[in-house]
Amino acid sequence: MMERAATNSSNVKGKQLWQHHNKPIELWSAPVIDQKVAYIHENPVAAGFVLEGWHWRYSSAIDYSGGKGLLEIDFLD
């Protein structure tokens, strides 16, 4: 999959992991931020890597579910 993505990009040789585009999304309210965080937490589930978002080791979803993840998370009130 990464090799195929690299063939479609003129500035990548071999394999491409990240998408090359600039489509910023303004995080203008708490509900919008919550929506985007939920989307990010559900990506490993949608990809079939885990059954629950908080099972993904590198996700902050575990912090949002009351556990302690790999990195320190500062929640804003």
PyMOL Python script that loads the backbone (N, CA, C, O; Angstrom):
from pymol import cmd

cmd.read_pdbstr("""\
ATOM      1  N   MET A   1       0.830  -1.183   0.000  1.00  0.00           N
ATOM      2  CA  MET A   1       0.000   0.000   0.000  1.00  0.00           C
ATOM      3  C   MET A   1       0.881   1.255   0.000  1.00  0.00           C
ATOM      4  O   MET A   1       0.608   2.204  -0.735  1.00  0.00           O
ATOM      5  N   MET A   2       1.938   1.261   0.824  1.00  0.00           N
ATOM      6  CA  MET A   2       2.816   2.442   0.887  1.00  0.00           C
ATOM      7  C   MET A   2       3.625   2.588  -0.395  1.00  0.00           C
ATOM      8  O   MET A   2       3.908   3.705  -0.826  1.00  0.00           O
ATOM      9  N   GLU A   3       4.000   1.465  -1.007  1.00  0.00           N
ATOM     10  CA  GLU A   3       4.717   1.535  -2.276  1.00  0.00           C
ATOM     11  C   GLU A   3       3.816   2.090  -3.378  1.00  0.00           C
ATOM     12  O   GLU A   3       4.260   2.886  -4.206  1.00  0.00           O
ATOM     13  N   ARG A   4       2.553   1.670  -3.385  1.00  0.00           N
ATOM     14  CA  ARG A   4       1.603   2.172  -4.379  1.00  0.00           C
ATOM     15  C   ARG A   4       1.391   3.676  -4.200  1.00  0.00           C
ATOM     16  O   ARG A   4       1.314   4.416  -5.181  1.00  0.00           O
ATOM     17  N   ALA A   5       1.295   4.129  -2.941  1.00  0.00           N
ATOM     18  CA  ALA A   5       1.127   5.563  -2.677  1.00  0.00           C
ATOM     19  C   ALA A   5       2.340   6.348  -3.171  1.00  0.00           C
ATOM     20  O   ALA A   5       2.192   7.467  -3.663  1.00  0.00           O
ATOM     21  N   ALA A   6       3.530   5.777  -3.046  1.00  0.00           N
ATOM     22  CA  ALA A   6       4.744   6.463  -3.483  1.00  0.00           C
ATOM     23  C   ALA A   6       4.798   6.603  -4.999  1.00  0.00           C
ATOM     24  O   ALA A   6       5.369   7.570  -5.504  1.00  0.00           O
ATOM     25  N   THR A   7       4.220   5.663  -5.732  1.00  0.00           N
ATOM     26  CA  THR A   7       4.247   5.757  -7.197  1.00  0.00           C
ATOM     27  C   THR A   7       3.385   6.906  -7.697  1.00  0.00           C
ATOM     28  O   THR A   7       3.583   7.391  -8.811  1.00  0.00           O
ATOM     29  N   ASN A   8       2.435   7.344  -6.887  1.00  0.00           N
ATOM     30  CA  ASN A   8       1.556   8.452  -7.277  1.00  0.00           C
ATOM     31  C   ASN A   8       2.111   9.812  -6.892  1.00  0.00           C
ATOM     32  O   ASN A   8       1.480  10.832  -7.170  1.00  0.00           O
ATOM     33  N   SER A   9       3.274   9.851  -6.259  1.00  0.00           N
ATOM     34  CA  SER A   9       3.859  11.102  -5.802  1.00  0.00           C
ATOM     35  C   SER A   9       5.219  11.305  -6.448  1.00  0.00           C
ATOM     36  O   SER A   9       6.067  10.413  -6.411  1.00  0.00           O
ATOM     37  N   SER A  10       5.427  12.468  -7.036  1.00  0.00           N
ATOM     38  CA  SER A  10       6.678  12.728  -7.745  1.00  0.00           C
ATOM     39  C   SER A  10       7.860  12.990  -6.818  1.00  0.00           C
ATOM     40  O   SER A  10       9.009  12.885  -7.246  1.00  0.00           O
ATOM     41  N   ASN A  11       7.600  13.331  -5.549  1.00  0.00           N
ATOM     42  CA  ASN A  11       8.707  13.671  -4.655  1.00  0.00           C
ATOM     43  C   ASN A  11       8.997  12.575  -3.631  1.00  0.00           C
ATOM     44  O   ASN A  11       9.692  12.830  -2.647  1.00  0.00           O
ATOM     45  N   VAL A  12       8.487  11.374  -3.835  1.00  0.00           N
ATOM     46  CA  VAL A  12       8.702  10.273  -2.893  1.00  0.00           C
ATOM     47  C   VAL A  12       9.294   9.089  -3.641  1.00  0.00           C
ATOM     48  O   VAL A  12       8.823   8.724  -4.718  1.00  0.00           O
ATOM     49  N   LYS A  13      10.324   8.496  -3.064  1.00  0.00           N
ATOM     50  CA  LYS A  13      10.931   7.295  -3.632  1.00  0.00           C
ATOM     51  C   LYS A  13      10.747   6.155  -2.643  1.00  0.00           C
ATOM     52  O   LYS A  13      11.010   6.321  -1.452  1.00  0.00           O
ATOM     53  N   GLY A  14      10.306   5.019  -3.114  1.00  0.00           N
ATOM     54  CA  GLY A  14      10.161   3.859  -2.243  1.00  0.00           C
ATOM     55  C   GLY A  14       8.770   3.743  -1.670  1.00  0.00           C
ATOM     56  O   GLY A  14       7.865   3.203  -2.307  1.00  0.00           O
ATOM     57  N   LYS A  15       8.603   4.257  -0.451  1.00  0.00           N
ATOM     58  CA  LYS A  15       7.324   4.118   0.248  1.00  0.00           C
ATOM     59  C   LYS A  15       6.881   5.449   0.839  1.00  0.00           C
ATOM     60  O   LYS A  15       7.709   6.260   1.255  1.00  0.00           O
ATOM     61  N   GLN A  16       5.581   5.667   0.872  1.00  0.00           N
ATOM     62  CA  GLN A  16       5.016   6.897   1.421  1.00  0.00           C
ATOM     63  C   GLN A  16       4.068   6.540   2.551  1.00  0.00           C
ATOM     64  O   GLN A  16       3.155   5.734   2.374  1.00  0.00           O
ATOM     65  N   LEU A  17       4.290   7.147   3.724  1.00  0.00           N
ATOM     66  CA  LEU A  17       3.442   6.879   4.880  1.00  0.00           C
ATOM     67  C   LEU A  17       2.385   7.955   5.069  1.00  0.00           C
ATOM     68  O   LEU A  17       1.229   7.641   5.353  1.00  0.00           O
ATOM     69  N   TRP A  18       2.765   9.228   4.914  1.00  0.00           N
ATOM     70  CA  TRP A  18       1.848  10.345   5.170  1.00  0.00           C
ATOM     71  C   TRP A  18       1.229  10.845   3.886  1.00  0.00           C
ATOM     72  O   TRP A  18       1.834  10.751   2.818  1.00  0.00           O
ATOM     73  N   GLN A  19       0.024  11.375   3.988  1.00  0.00           N
ATOM     74  CA  GLN A  19      -0.617  12.004   2.846  1.00  0.00           C
ATOM     75  C   GLN A  19      -0.026  13.393   2.644  1.00  0.00           C
ATOM     76  O   GLN A  19       0.296  14.086   3.609  1.00  0.00           O
ATOM     77  N   HIS A  20       0.114  13.794   1.391  1.00  0.00           N
ATOM     78  CA  HIS A  20       0.669  15.104   1.066  1.00  0.00           C
ATOM     79  C   HIS A  20      -0.445  16.048   0.651  1.00  0.00           C
ATOM     80  O   HIS A  20      -0.755  16.171  -0.534  1.00  0.00           O
ATOM     81  N   HIS A  21      -1.030  16.698   1.603  1.00  0.00           N
ATOM     82  CA  HIS A  21      -1.997  17.737   1.288  1.00  0.00           C
ATOM     83  C   HIS A  21      -2.102  18.675   2.485  1.00  0.00           C
ATOM     84  O   HIS A  21      -1.708  18.332   3.600  1.00  0.00           O
ATOM     85  N   ASN A  22      -2.628  19.835   2.239  1.00  0.00           N
ATOM     86  CA  ASN A  22      -2.790  20.832   3.284  1.00  0.00           C
ATOM     87  C   ASN A  22      -4.257  21.233   3.318  1.00  0.00           C
ATOM     88  O   ASN A  22      -4.688  22.148   2.617  1.00  0.00           O
ATOM     89  N   LYS A  23      -5.009  20.529   4.147  1.00  0.00           N
ATOM     90  CA  LYS A  23      -6.432  20.821   4.290  1.00  0.00           C
ATOM     91  C   LYS A  23      -6.713  21.045   5.775  1.00  0.00           C
ATOM     92  O   LYS A  23      -7.253  20.165   6.446  1.00  0.00           O
ATOM     93  N   PRO A  24      -6.350  22.210   6.281  1.00  0.00           N
ATOM     94  CA  PRO A  24      -6.538  22.449   7.715  1.00  0.00           C
ATOM     95  C   PRO A  24      -8.018  22.507   8.095  1.00  0.00           C
ATOM     96  O   PRO A  24      -8.870  22.931   7.314  1.00  0.00           O
ATOM     97  N   ILE A  25      -8.284  22.072   9.305  1.00  0.00           N
ATOM     98  CA  ILE A  25      -9.642  22.113   9.852  1.00  0.00           C
ATOM     99  C   ILE A  25      -9.603  22.999  11.085  1.00  0.00           C
ATOM    100  O   ILE A  25      -8.857  22.734  12.028  1.00  0.00           O
ATOM    101  N   GLU A  26     -10.400  24.042  11.072  1.00  0.00           N
ATOM    102  CA  GLU A  26     -10.442  24.950  12.214  1.00  0.00           C
ATOM    103  C   GLU A  26     -11.175  24.282  13.378  1.00  0.00           C
ATOM    104  O   GLU A  26     -12.306  23.818  13.238  1.00  0.00           O
ATOM    105  N   LEU A  27     -10.506  24.248  14.517  1.00  0.00           N
ATOM    106  CA  LEU A  27     -11.097  23.689  15.735  1.00  0.00           C
ATOM    107  C   LEU A  27     -11.679  24.842  16.527  1.00  0.00           C
ATOM    108  O   LEU A  27     -11.044  25.351  17.451  1.00  0.00           O
ATOM    109  N   TRP A  28     -12.879  25.252  16.172  1.00  0.00           N
ATOM    110  CA  TRP A  28     -13.458  26.498  16.660  1.00  0.00           C
ATOM    111  C   TRP A  28     -14.344  26.340  17.887  1.00  0.00           C
ATOM    112  O   TRP A  28     -14.785  27.340  18.453  1.00  0.00           O
ATOM    113  N   SER A  29     -14.617  25.102  18.315  1.00  0.00           N
ATOM    114  CA  SER A  29     -15.451  24.917  19.507  1.00  0.00           C
ATOM    115  C   SER A  29     -15.118  23.574  20.167  1.00  0.00           C
ATOM    116  O   SER A  29     -14.524  22.691  19.549  1.00  0.00           O
ATOM    117  N   ALA A  30     -15.511  23.445  21.419  1.00  0.00           N
ATOM    118  CA  ALA A  30     -15.264  22.202  22.153  1.00  0.00           C
ATOM    119  C   ALA A  30     -15.927  21.000  21.475  1.00  0.00           C
ATOM    120  O   ALA A  30     -15.307  19.939  21.391  1.00  0.00           O
ATOM    121  N   PRO A  31     -17.170  21.130  20.987  1.00  0.00           N
ATOM    122  CA  PRO A  31     -17.771  19.978  20.301  1.00  0.00           C
ATOM    123  C   PRO A  31     -17.010  19.553  19.041  1.00  0.00           C
ATOM    124  O   PRO A  31     -16.914  18.360  18.753  1.00  0.00           O
ATOM    125  N   VAL A  32     -16.473  20.513  18.294  1.00  0.00           N
ATOM    126  CA  VAL A  32     -15.698  20.183  17.097  1.00  0.00           C
ATOM    127  C   VAL A  32     -14.413  19.463  17.500  1.00  0.00           C
ATOM    128  O   VAL A  32     -14.024  18.484  16.862  1.00  0.00           O
ATOM    129  N   ILE A  33     -13.761  19.937  18.542  1.00  0.00           N
ATOM    130  CA  ILE A  33     -12.547  19.283  19.033  1.00  0.00           C
ATOM    131  C   ILE A  33     -12.877  17.862  19.477  1.00  0.00           C
ATOM    132  O   ILE A  33     -12.153  16.926  19.138  1.00  0.00           O
ATOM    133  N   ASP A  34     -13.950  17.692  20.224  1.00  0.00           N
ATOM    134  CA  ASP A  34     -14.360  16.361  20.676  1.00  0.00           C
ATOM    135  C   ASP A  34     -14.635  15.435  19.499  1.00  0.00           C
ATOM    136  O   ASP A  34     -14.273  14.258  19.535  1.00  0.00           O
ATOM    137  N   GLN A  35     -15.271  15.959  18.461  1.00  0.00           N
ATOM    138  CA  GLN A  35     -15.567  15.162  17.273  1.00  0.00           C
ATOM    139  C   GLN A  35     -14.280  14.682  16.607  1.00  0.00           C
ATOM    140  O   GLN A  35     -14.180  13.517  16.222  1.00  0.00           O
ATOM    141  N   LYS A  36     -13.296  15.569  16.468  1.00  0.00           N
ATOM    142  CA  LYS A  36     -12.043  15.210  15.805  1.00  0.00           C
ATOM    143  C   LYS A  36     -11.239  14.226  16.647  1.00  0.00           C
ATOM    144  O   LYS A  36     -10.623  13.308  16.105  1.00  0.00           O
ATOM    145  N   VAL A  37     -11.239  14.408  17.971  1.00  0.00           N
ATOM    146  CA  VAL A  37     -10.537  13.474  18.860  1.00  0.00           C
ATOM    147  C   VAL A  37     -11.185  12.093  18.760  1.00  0.00           C
ATOM    148  O   VAL A  37     -10.483  11.086  18.672  1.00  0.00           O
ATOM    149  N   ALA A  38     -12.511  12.039  18.773  1.00  0.00           N
ATOM    150  CA  ALA A  38     -13.209  10.758  18.650  1.00  0.00           C
ATOM    151  C   ALA A  38     -12.878  10.084  17.319  1.00  0.00           C
ATOM    152  O   ALA A  38     -12.681   8.870  17.266  1.00  0.00           O
ATOM    153  N   TYR A  39     -12.818  10.866  16.256  1.00  0.00           N
ATOM    154  CA  TYR A  39     -12.460  10.326  14.938  1.00  0.00           C
ATOM    155  C   TYR A  39     -11.061   9.714  14.967  1.00  0.00           C
ATOM    156  O   TYR A  39     -10.851   8.608  14.469  1.00  0.00           O
ATOM    157  N   ILE A  40     -10.115  10.431  15.548  1.00  0.00           N
ATOM    158  CA  ILE A  40      -8.734   9.934  15.635  1.00  0.00           C
ATOM    159  C   ILE A  40      -8.677   8.656  16.471  1.00  0.00           C
ATOM    160  O   ILE A  40      -7.986   7.703  16.113  1.00  0.00           O
ATOM    161  N   HIS A  41      -9.405   8.643  17.580  1.00  0.00           N
ATOM    162  CA  HIS A  41      -9.401   7.462  18.450  1.00  0.00           C
ATOM    163  C   HIS A  41     -10.046   6.250  17.782  1.00  0.00           C
ATOM    164  O   HIS A  41      -9.706   5.114  18.113  1.00  0.00           O
ATOM    165  N   GLU A  42     -10.953   6.470  16.866  1.00  0.00           N
ATOM    166  CA  GLU A  42     -11.641   5.356  16.197  1.00  0.00           C
ATOM    167  C   GLU A  42     -10.916   4.853  14.950  1.00  0.00           C
ATOM    168  O   GLU A  42     -11.290   3.815  14.405  1.00  0.00           O
ATOM    169  N   ASN A  43      -9.890   5.563  14.487  1.00  0.00           N
ATOM    170  CA  ASN A  43      -9.179   5.127  13.282  1.00  0.00           C
ATOM    171  C   ASN A  43      -8.611   3.718  13.385  1.00  0.00           C
ATOM    172  O   ASN A  43      -8.788   2.940  12.447  1.00  0.00           O
ATOM    173  N   PRO A  44      -7.928   3.338  14.487  1.00  0.00           N
ATOM    174  CA  PRO A  44      -7.413   1.960  14.571  1.00  0.00           C
ATOM    175  C   PRO A  44      -8.536   0.916  14.601  1.00  0.00           C
ATOM    176  O   PRO A  44      -8.347  -0.213  14.148  1.00  0.00           O
ATOM    177  N   VAL A  45      -9.697   1.292  15.133  1.00  0.00           N
ATOM    178  CA  VAL A  45     -10.847   0.381  15.148  1.00  0.00           C
ATOM    179  C   VAL A  45     -11.372   0.198  13.730  1.00  0.00           C
ATOM    180  O   VAL A  45     -11.614  -0.926  13.291  1.00  0.00           O
ATOM    181  N   ALA A  46     -11.547   1.307  13.018  1.00  0.00           N
ATOM    182  CA  ALA A  46     -12.050   1.257  11.643  1.00  0.00           C
ATOM    183  C   ALA A  46     -11.106   0.477  10.731  1.00  0.00           C
ATOM    184  O   ALA A  46     -11.547  -0.185   9.792  1.00  0.00           O
ATOM    185  N   ALA A  47      -9.804   0.559  11.012  1.00  0.00           N
ATOM    186  CA  ALA A  47      -8.813  -0.161  10.206  1.00  0.00           C
ATOM    187  C   ALA A  47      -8.746  -1.641  10.567  1.00  0.00           C
ATOM    188  O   ALA A  47      -8.089  -2.421   9.877  1.00  0.00           O
ATOM    189  N   GLY A  48      -9.427  -2.031  11.651  1.00  0.00           N
ATOM    190  CA  GLY A  48      -9.429  -3.436  12.058  1.00  0.00           C
ATOM    191  C   GLY A  48      -8.233  -3.863  12.884  1.00  0.00           C
ATOM    192  O   GLY A  48      -8.002  -5.059  13.066  1.00  0.00           O
ATOM    193  N   PHE A  49      -7.464  -2.900  13.388  1.00  0.00           N
ATOM    194  CA  PHE A  49      -6.289  -3.245  14.189  1.00  0.00           C
ATOM    195  C   PHE A  49      -6.657  -3.645  15.614  1.00  0.00           C
ATOM    196  O   PHE A  49      -6.001  -4.501  16.208  1.00  0.00           O
ATOM    197  N   VAL A  50      -7.696  -3.033  16.160  1.00  0.00           N
ATOM    198  CA  VAL A  50      -8.141  -3.298  17.531  1.00  0.00           C
ATOM    199  C   VAL A  50      -9.664  -3.295  17.571  1.00  0.00           C
ATOM    200  O   VAL A  50     -10.322  -2.826  16.643  1.00  0.00           O
ATOM    201  N   LEU A  51     -10.212  -3.826  18.665  1.00  0.00           N
ATOM    202  CA  LEU A  51     -11.663  -3.836  18.825  1.00  0.00           C
ATOM    203  C   LEU A  51     -12.182  -2.572  19.497  1.00  0.00           C
ATOM    204  O   LEU A  51     -13.314  -2.155  19.252  1.00  0.00           O
ATOM    205  N   GLU A  52     -11.358  -1.962  20.342  1.00  0.00           N
ATOM    206  CA  GLU A  52     -11.710  -0.728  21.049  1.00  0.00           C
ATOM    207  C   GLU A  52     -10.586   0.275  20.855  1.00  0.00           C
ATOM    208  O   GLU A  52      -9.416  -0.109  20.826  1.00  0.00           O
ATOM    209  N   GLY A  53     -10.921   1.561  20.720  1.00  0.00           N
ATOM    210  CA  GLY A  53      -9.911   2.587  20.499  1.00  0.00           C
ATOM    211  C   GLY A  53      -8.846   2.627  21.582  1.00  0.00           C
ATOM    212  O   GLY A  53      -7.677   2.882  21.292  1.00  0.00           O
ATOM    213  N   TRP A  54      -9.234   2.379  22.822  1.00  0.00           N
ATOM    214  CA  TRP A  54      -8.269   2.440  23.920  1.00  0.00           C
ATOM    215  C   TRP A  54      -7.338   1.231  23.957  1.00  0.00           C
ATOM    216  O   TRP A  54      -6.421   1.198  24.777  1.00  0.00           O
ATOM    217  N   HIS A  55      -7.548   0.238  23.093  1.00  0.00           N
ATOM    218  CA  HIS A  55      -6.626  -0.893  22.982  1.00  0.00           C
ATOM    219  C   HIS A  55      -5.374  -0.529  22.182  1.00  0.00           C
ATOM    220  O   HIS A  55      -4.354  -1.211  22.284  1.00  0.00           O
ATOM    221  N   TRP A  56      -5.445   0.529  21.398  1.00  0.00           N
ATOM    222  CA  TRP A  56      -4.313   0.939  20.546  1.00  0.00           C
ATOM    223  C   TRP A  56      -3.265   1.605  21.426  1.00  0.00           C
ATOM    224  O   TRP A  56      -3.520   2.652  22.021  1.00  0.00           O
ATOM    225  N   ARG A  57      -2.114   1.012  21.505  1.00  0.00           N
ATOM    226  CA  ARG A  57      -1.056   1.424  22.431  1.00  0.00           C
ATOM    227  C   ARG A  57      -0.643   2.885  22.259  1.00  0.00           C
ATOM    228  O   ARG A  57      -0.361   3.565  23.246  1.00  0.00           O
ATOM    229  N   TYR A  58      -0.605   3.363  21.048  1.00  0.00           N
ATOM    230  CA  TYR A  58      -0.081   4.701  20.770  1.00  0.00           C
ATOM    231  C   TYR A  58      -1.173   5.776  20.721  1.00  0.00           C
ATOM    232  O   TYR A  58      -0.941   6.871  20.208  1.00  0.00           O
ATOM    233  N   SER A  59      -2.344   5.472  21.245  1.00  0.00           N
ATOM    234  CA  SER A  59      -3.460   6.406  21.214  1.00  0.00           C
ATOM    235  C   SER A  59      -3.676   7.036  22.581  1.00  0.00           C
ATOM    236  O   SER A  59      -3.387   6.432  23.615  1.00  0.00           O
ATOM    237  N   SER A  60      -4.186   8.252  22.566  1.00  0.00           N
ATOM    238  CA  SER A  60      -4.571   8.902  23.822  1.00  0.00           C
ATOM    239  C   SER A  60      -5.956   8.445  24.270  1.00  0.00           C
ATOM    240  O   SER A  60      -6.452   8.903  25.300  1.00  0.00           O
ATOM    241  N   ALA A  61      -6.584   7.552  23.515  1.00  0.00           N
ATOM    242  CA  ALA A  61      -7.924   7.070  23.872  1.00  0.00           C
ATOM    243  C   ALA A  61      -7.941   6.458  25.263  1.00  0.00           C
ATOM    244  O   ALA A  61      -8.936   6.588  25.976  1.00  0.00           O
ATOM    245  N   ILE A  62      -6.871   5.799  25.662  1.00  0.00           N
ATOM    246  CA  ILE A  62      -6.827   5.200  27.002  1.00  0.00           C
ATOM    247  C   ILE A  62      -6.915   6.283  28.080  1.00  0.00           C
ATOM    248  O   ILE A  62      -7.534   6.068  29.122  1.00  0.00           O
ATOM    249  N   ASP A  63      -6.304   7.437  27.839  1.00  0.00           N
ATOM    250  CA  ASP A  63      -6.377   8.543  28.802  1.00  0.00           C
ATOM    251  C   ASP A  63      -7.810   9.071  28.905  1.00  0.00           C
ATOM    252  O   ASP A  63      -8.270   9.436  29.987  1.00  0.00           O
ATOM    253  N   TYR A  64      -8.497   9.105  27.785  1.00  0.00           N
ATOM    254  CA  TYR A  64      -9.877   9.589  27.769  1.00  0.00           C
ATOM    255  C   TYR A  64     -10.834   8.600  28.428  1.00  0.00           C
ATOM    256  O   TYR A  64     -11.944   8.967  28.815  1.00  0.00           O
ATOM    257  N   SER A  65     -10.399   7.338  28.557  1.00  0.00           N
ATOM    258  CA  SER A  65     -11.252   6.334  29.184  1.00  0.00           C
ATOM    259  C   SER A  65     -10.863   6.080  30.637  1.00  0.00           C
ATOM    260  O   SER A  65     -11.332   5.121  31.251  1.00  0.00           O
ATOM    261  N   GLY A  66      -9.996   6.947  31.191  1.00  0.00           N
ATOM    262  CA  GLY A  66      -9.643   6.847  32.607  1.00  0.00           C
ATOM    263  C   GLY A  66      -8.345   6.133  32.899  1.00  0.00           C
ATOM    264  O   GLY A  66      -7.954   6.038  34.063  1.00  0.00           O
ATOM    265  N   GLY A  67      -7.658   5.624  31.885  1.00  0.00           N
ATOM    266  CA  GLY A  67      -6.391   4.935  32.078  1.00  0.00           C
ATOM    267  C   GLY A  67      -5.212   5.878  31.932  1.00  0.00           C
ATOM    268  O   GLY A  67      -5.381   7.097  31.899  1.00  0.00           O
ATOM    269  N   LYS A  68      -4.035   5.318  31.845  1.00  0.00           N
ATOM    270  CA  LYS A  68      -2.799   6.094  31.680  1.00  0.00           C
ATOM    271  C   LYS A  68      -2.075   5.590  30.448  1.00  0.00           C
ATOM    272  O   LYS A  68      -1.654   4.435  30.394  1.00  0.00           O
ATOM    273  N   GLY A  69      -1.930   6.467  29.449  1.00  0.00           N
ATOM    274  CA  GLY A  69      -1.248   6.119  28.218  1.00  0.00           C
ATOM    275  C   GLY A  69       0.249   6.323  28.302  1.00  0.00           C
ATOM    276  O   GLY A  69       0.792   6.556  29.382  1.00  0.00           O
ATOM    277  N   LEU A  70       0.915   6.237  27.164  1.00  0.00           N
ATOM    278  CA  LEU A  70       2.368   6.351  27.093  1.00  0.00           C
ATOM    279  C   LEU A  70       2.869   7.776  27.352  1.00  0.00           C
ATOM    280  O   LEU A  70       3.952   7.968  27.905  1.00  0.00           O
ATOM    281  N   LEU A  71       2.078   8.767  26.950  1.00  0.00           N
ATOM    282  CA  LEU A  71       2.479  10.168  27.088  1.00  0.00           C
ATOM    283  C   LEU A  71       1.595  10.881  28.103  1.00  0.00           C
ATOM    284  O   LEU A  71       0.451  10.488  28.332  1.00  0.00           O
ATOM    285  N   GLU A  72       2.131  11.919  28.698  1.00  0.00           N
ATOM    286  CA  GLU A  72       1.367  12.736  29.630  1.00  0.00           C
ATOM    287  C   GLU A  72       0.368  13.598  28.854  1.00  0.00           C
ATOM    288  O   GLU A  72       0.745  14.301  27.916  1.00  0.00           O
ATOM    289  N   ILE A  73      -0.880  13.541  29.241  1.00  0.00           N
ATOM    290  CA  ILE A  73      -1.938  14.306  28.585  1.00  0.00           C
ATOM    291  C   ILE A  73      -2.440  15.365  29.548  1.00  0.00           C
ATOM    292  O   ILE A  73      -2.809  15.054  30.680  1.00  0.00           O
ATOM    293  N   ASP A  74      -2.456  16.613  29.104  1.00  0.00           N
ATOM    294  CA  ASP A  74      -3.030  17.702  29.885  1.00  0.00           C
ATOM    295  C   ASP A  74      -4.389  18.042  29.308  1.00  0.00           C
ATOM    296  O   ASP A  74      -4.486  18.543  28.188  1.00  0.00           O
ATOM    297  N   PHE A  75      -5.439  17.773  30.068  1.00  0.00           N
ATOM    298  CA  PHE A  75      -6.794  18.083  29.630  1.00  0.00           C
ATOM    299  C   PHE A  75      -7.116  19.524  29.980  1.00  0.00           C
ATOM    300  O   PHE A  75      -6.807  19.982  31.080  1.00  0.00           O
ATOM    301  N   LEU A  76      -7.729  20.234  29.058  1.00  0.00           N
ATOM    302  CA  LEU A  76      -8.139  21.620  29.298  1.00  0.00           C
ATOM    303  C   LEU A  76      -9.583  21.633  29.737  1.00  0.00           C
ATOM    304  O   LEU A  76     -10.398  20.863  29.229  1.00  0.00           O
ATOM    305  N   ASP A  77      -9.901  22.492  30.665  1.00  0.00           N
ATOM    306  CA  ASP A  77     -11.286  22.600  31.145  1.00  0.00           C
ATOM    307  C   ASP A  77     -12.087  23.579  30.351  1.00  0.00           C
ATOM    308  O   ASP A  77     -13.268  23.782  30.632  1.00  0.00           O
TER     309      ASP A  77
END
""", "prot")
cmd.dss("prot")
cmd.show_as("cartoon", "prot")
cmd.util.cbc("prot")
cmd.orient("prot")
